[in-house]
C-alpha cells in the first residue's frame, strides 16, 4: 500500500508569496519520477539533481513509480529551491524519515549532485511565508541563514548537505546553530561620496533637500549644466534616517526577490539611478515572470532620474500610478503581482536643450519652439506629483576658492534636524512606513489642522496659483514637514508661505 508524504516549502511569487505543499506518492511500477503542479523548467530538471543527491548521500532512492505534486496546482512555480523539499518528501514517502520528524517545518534549498546544499534567493520571503503560516522551523542553506534571521518568531536552521540534514532529523547528529550578524556597517557613508558640506552655496537647494528627506517628498532640481544638481541629489541618501528593523525586512525582501542579494542584509536606504535608455519594464517591473523594477528596488529610498526630460514620455507617464499609490500592480499571462514602490523621486532637468536658458553668463541658442517642446516632455500631471521644485544657479568661482570649509557642519546639523522631524512623525503616525509625504487626503484631515489665518492664506494662494486638489494637499503636507523641522506643533502662516515657494510656476 502506497503512502502519500507531505512536506512544505514556499513560493516567493510577487511580494507576498504562498505556502507550497509537496506531496509524494510511491507505487508499484516501472521506476520513474514525475513532477506535476505547474512547475517550471528548473523544477522539472530537479528530478536528476534529487536522484543523484539522494544516492550520493548514501540514502536509498526508491525503485518505484514516484509522483510528486506541488500544490496548489494552479499556482505557477519556479526556482531550484524546491529541490530540498522534493528530496525530503521522497525520503518520507519511502519510510526513511518519519512524518513526525518533518512536521511543523518548511524546507528550501538547491541540491548539488553530491548532496550539498547551494544558496537560494528570496530567503527572507520564504522565512516570512513560513512564519506567517505558523510553522516553527525553517531549513535553509547555511549561506541564507543570516538574511532569513531578519524574520522573528521562527527557528532558522542552516544546513550544509542532505546527509547532515537527514542525521539531524533522526536526532543522531544535531546541527549546530550558526552565529548571526545583523549589525549595521560602522561607516555606512562611503568616503568618496559627497555630503552637504562639500557643496558651496545653494542654500535654497540644501533647504529643499532637508525638507524632502524629513517628509519623504518628491523633488525636482532645475538649472544650467554644472550648477551642482546631480551632486546635490547624491547627498540625499546620507541625510535620510537609518532603516528601521521592519524597513530592513521590506527592502532586503525586494532586493532578494530581484536576486541582488543572497545572504546580505540591506542596511542603508536604496539609491537607484537608472539610465534614461532603460526600458519601461526595467523601470516599472514585469516580464513573463513578474520581477520588481527600479521603482520597487528604490522602495523606502531614492529613485534618481538625471535629466528627466531625456526619458521616454511613456516611461515617465508609467510612474504616475506608483507615485500616487506607493505600489505597482503587474498583470501578465503568467500571473499577477503587486510590489511596493514607496520611493522618493528626485529628478534634475535643464531649462532648455542647450541648458542655458535664463543663465546670466551664457546665452541660450535654442529657439522658442525648442524650449517649449523640451519643457513639455514633462507633462502637467507628472509635474503635479512633484512636491518641491527648486532652481539651482551656478556658484561664482571666486566663492568656491575663498570658501572656508574647516568649520562647516551643515551636514551634521541637517541630519540631526531630519532625524528629529522623522521621530516626530513616527510618534504621530505610530508607523515607520508613514510620513508626511504619503498621507492620504483622509489622513490629512485627521492629523493636520490649520488655524483660520493659515487657511485663508492657503485658499487665497490656491485661487491665485490655480492649484489642483492634489497640489492643495501637497502644500499642507510640505508645510507640516517644515513645521516638524522647526519643532512646531502647529502650522503657521510662514510655514505655508515657504511651502508655496516650492511649487512650479505652471503647477
N, C-alpha and C positions, 0 to 999 in steps of 0.2 A: 504494500500500500504506500503510495507516494505521500509526501508531506510537503505542504506549501510553507516556505520560510519567508518571514517578513523582516526586512532591515530598512532603516530610514536614512535618507540623505536630504539634500536641499538643492533647489534650482534657483540661482540668483537671476531670475528673469525680471528685467526692469529694476526699479529701485527697491521694491518690497520683496519679491521672490516668493517661493512656495515650497512647502514640505513635500518630499517625494518618497513614496513607498516602493521599495524594491522587493518585488515578490519573485520567488524562485520555486519552480516545481520540477521535480525529478521523476521520471517514469521509465519503464522498460522500453527498450527500442534501440535502434542504431545510435551509437554515441554521437551527439550533436549539441550545439549550443545556439539558441536563438534568442534575440533580444527584441521585444516589441514595446510599443508605448511611445511612438513618435520621437525616437532618438535620432540624433544627427549622425553624420559620417564618423565623427570621433568616438561616439558611443558604440557604433557598430564595430569599429576596429578594436574596441575594448575586449572583445572575445579572445583574441590572440594574446593580448597583454595579460589578461586574467589567467588564462590557461597556463602560460609559461610561468607567471609569478607564483601560482599555487604549487606547481610541480617543483620549481627551483627553491621553494621554501620548505621542501621535504614534507609537504602535505599531500593528501590524496585528491586528485581531480576525478569526480565520478565518471565512470564509463557508462553513462546513461543518456537518455534524451532529456536535455535541460532546457526549460523555457523560462525566460526572465521577463517580467512585465514591470515597466516603470509607470506607476500610477500617480496622479490621474492621467489616463491615456491620451486625453485630448489636448494636454499641455505640451507644446514643443520643448524638447530638452536638448541641451548642448553642453559639452565640456568633458574633459578627461577626468574630472574629479569623481565621476560615477564609478571608476574602476574599483576603488576600495569597497564601497558598499555592495557592488555586484559580487566581488570575491567573497566577502563575509557572508552574504546571503547564500552562496553556493555551499560554503562550509557548514552553515546552519542546516541547510536542506539535506546535506549528506550525513548529518549527525556528528560531525567533528566538533562543532560548537553547539552548546545548548541554547535554546531561545531565551532562557532567563539571563544568560550571560551577556546578551546584547540588548536587552530591554532598557528603555529609558535612555538610549544612546543614539547619536547621529554620527554617521561616518562620511568622510570626504577625503579624497586623495588620488593622485595619479600613480599607477603602478608601473615600475620598470620591469623588464623581463626577468631580472634576478630577484624580484620580490621587494626591492627597496621602494620607498615612497618619495615621489617628487612633489615639489611645492605646486600649489594651485593659485589661481587668482580669486578675488572676491571672498576671502576667508572671513572678513568681518561681517559680510552679508549673510554667509552661511551660519555664523555664530548667532546673529540676531534672529534668523528664522528658527533655529533650534531652540533658543531661549524663549522666543515668543510662543512656541508651541508646547512649552512645559517640559522639555527634555533636560535631563540633569547633566549629561556628559556629551562632549563633542570630541571625536578623534580626528586629528588633522596631522599633516606633515609637520615635522619639527620646525621648519622654516616659517610656517604660518602662525605659530602659536602666539608670538608677540603681538601681531596685529589683531588676531581674534580675541585676545585677552582684554581688548578695549570694552568688550561686552561683559557686563557683570551678571551674576546670577546663574552661571553655568560653568562647570568644570571643563577646562580645555586640556586635553591630553595630546602631547606631541609624540609622534611615532616615527621610527626610522625605517622599519621594514615590516612586511606582513608576518614573518615568523615571530618577531618580538611582540607584535600585537596579539597574535594567537596565544602565546605563552602568558601574556598579561591577562587576557580574558579568561584563561584557565586558572588564573591565580597562582601560577608557578613562578614567573619572574616578573614582578610588578615593574612598571615603567616609572622611572624617577621623574619628579617634577622638574620642569625647565625654568631657569631664572628668567623673570620677565623684566624688561627695561623699557619703561614708557616715559622716561624723563625727557623734558624738552632740551634741545641743544643749548649749551651755555651761550653761544653767540649766534642768535638767530638772524642778526643783521650782517650780511657779508661786508667785509672791509672795503671792497671796491664799489659798493652801492651808494648812491647819493643820499644825503639827508637834507632837510630844510636848511641846515647851517651852511651847506655848500652852494646855496642859491643866493645870489646878490640881488637886492631889491625885491620886486614882485610881491610887495606886501599884500595887495588885494588878492592875488592868486593864492598866496600862502593861507590867508584867512579863509578863502573858499575851500581849500584842501582840508583845513581843520573842521569846518562845518560839515563837509561831505563825509569825513571819517567819523565824526561824532554822531551823525544821524543816519548814516547809510544812504546818502543821497547821490544821485547821478550828476556828473559834472562834465561840462564842455569847455575846453580852453581854446580860444581863438587868438590868432596873432601872426605876425610875419615870421618867415623862416629864421631860425637861430635865436628866437626870443626866449627859449627855455621851456617850451610847452611839454616836450617829451620828458625832460629831466624832472619837471615838477610832478608829472604823473607817476614817474618811477619812485618818487619818495613816499607815495601814499601807503604802500603796504607796511612801511616801517613806523607809521604813526597810528595804524589801526591797533586796537587792543588784541591781546593773545586769544587764541581759540579756547572756548570752554570745553569741558570733557564731552558734553553732548555734541558740540560742534565738531570736535575732532573725529568722532564716530561718523558723522554725516559726511564730512569732507573726505576722510580716508575711504569710506564706503564707495563714494563716487569714483575716486581715482583707482581704487582696487577693481571696480567693475570694468573700468576702461583698460585695465592691465598696466597702468602706470606704476603701481607699487605692488609688491608681493608680500614682503614681511614688514616693510617700513610703515610707520605711522606719520601721517601728515601733521606736523606740529605748527606750521605757520599758515597764515591766510594765503590762498592762491592768488597769483597774479598772472593772468593769461593774456598773451598779446598775439593773437592770430594775424597772419599776413593778409593783406587786402585781396590776395588771389585765392584765399581759402574758399572752398565750396560752401554752399548753403548747408549741406548735410554735415560738413566738418564743423561748422559754427553752431548749428542748432542741434545736431544729433540725428540719428536714424540709421539707415542701412537696412539690408534684408533682415538682419538680426539686430534690432534696435540697440544702439550703444549711445552713451552720453557724448554730447558735443562740447565745444569750448564754453558755451554758456553754463553748462552744468559743471564742468571742471572748474569754473570760476565761482561756484556756489560758496557763499559766505566770504567771498574775496572780491577781487577786482577783475573786470574784463576791460582791457585797454585796447581801443581802436585808434591807432595812429593815422592821422589824415583820413578821417571818416568819410569824406566825400568820394574817396577813391574806391570804396567798397561798392559792389553792385547794389543797385537800388532794391532789387528783390531780396537780397540778403539782409539789408538793413530793415526792410519792412517786416521781415520774419522775426525781428527782435521785439516788435511791438507787443505781442501777446505775452511772452515771458517777462518783459519789463513790468507788465501790469499784474500778471497772476503769480509771478515768482516761481513758476514751474513750466515745463514744456511737455505737451502731450504728443506722442509719436504713434501714429497708426500705420501699420504695414500689413501686408497679406500674411506675414508670418507671426503677427501678434500685435499687441497694444501695450505701450509702456508709458509711464509718467516719471520724469526725472525732475528733481528740484533744480531751480535756477534763480536763486535769490542772490544775485550779484550786484555789485556797484558798477555801473557803466561810466568809464572815464574815457573821453574822446578828445581828440585835437583836430583842428582844421585851420587852413589858411583862409584869408578873406577873399581870395581870388585864385585863378590858376597860377599866376606868377608869384603870388604870395605877398605883394607889396601894396595892395590897395589900402589907402589910408596911412601908409608909412610916412613919417615926416622927413625921412632921409633919402629914400629911394622912390623913384617914380614908377607907377604901375603902367605896364604896357598892354593891359588887357582891354578889350572893348566892353562896352556896357552889356552887350548881349552875352559875352563870355562870362562876365562876372555874375549876371543873373542866372545863367544856366548852371554855373558851378555851385552857387548857393542853393539852388533849387534841388540839388541832389539829395539834400536832407529835407524830407517832407515836413509839412506842418505838424501832422500827428506825431511824427518821431521827435521833433523839437519839443512838443508839448510834454513828452515823457522825460525830458531832461530838467532836473531841478535847478541847477546852478549853471549860469553861463558867464564866463569871465574873459575879458580881453587882456591879453598879455603883450606888453610893449617891450621892445629891446632896451636893455640897460646900457647907458653910456660906458664906453671902455674905461674912461677915467675913473668912474665909480668903482669898477671892478678892481683896478690896480691899487687904488688908495684905501679900499675897504679892509678894515682890521677884523679878522675872524677869530682872534685869540680868545675873546670874551663872549663870543656868540653862543648863546644857549637856547636859541629858539626851538630847536628840535625837542629837547627835553621838556621845555615848557608846554609845547603843543601836545606832546604825548601825554603829559600829566593832565592837561585840561580835557583831552579827548577821553581818557580813561575815566575821569570824573563824570563827564557827561554820559558815557555809556553805563556807568554804575547807577546813575540816577534813573536812566531808562529801564535798567534791569529791575530796580526796586519798584518802579512804577508799573511795568507790564508783567513782572514775575516770569519772564522768559528771556533767555539769551538770544533767541531767534527773532524777537520782536524789537524793532527800533522805530524811531520817529518816521524814518523814510518809508517804511512798509505798512503804515497804519491805513486801514480802510476808512472810508467816509463815516461809517457807523462808529468805528473806534475813535475817530477824531472827536465826534460829538460826546463820546463817553469820557475821554481822558483830557480833552483840551477845552478850556473856556476862555473867552475873550471879554474884557470889560467893554463898556459902551464906547468910549473914545477909540479904542483899538478896532472895534468892529466897524465904527463909522469910517475910520481911515481905510480899512481893507475894502469896504463896499465902494468908497469913492475911487480908490485905485483900480478896483475891478471894472468899474464903468469906464474909466479913462483909458485903461490899457486893453479893454475888451477881452478880459481873461476868460478862458473856458472854465467849466466846473472843475476839471482836473487841475488846472493851474491855480484856481482859487484855493483848493485844499492843499496843494503843494506849498503855497505861500505860508499857510498856517503851520504845516509840518516843519518847514525851514525855520520859521520864527520860533517854534518850540525848541528846536535844536540850538539856536542862537541863545535862547534864554537858559537852556541847560548848561551851555558853555560858560555863561555868566553866573551860574549858580542861583538863578532866579526861579522861584516857584511860579510866578505869574508872567504872562507875556505882555509886555508893554508896547507902546507905540514905536519906540526906537528899535525894538526887535523886529517889528513888522516892516518898518521903513528899510532896515538893512536887508531883509529878505526880499523885498521888492526890487532892490538894486540888481539882484542876480537873475532877473527874468530877461530873456532875449527881447529885443525891441519889437519883433514881429510875432511874439507869442501871445 
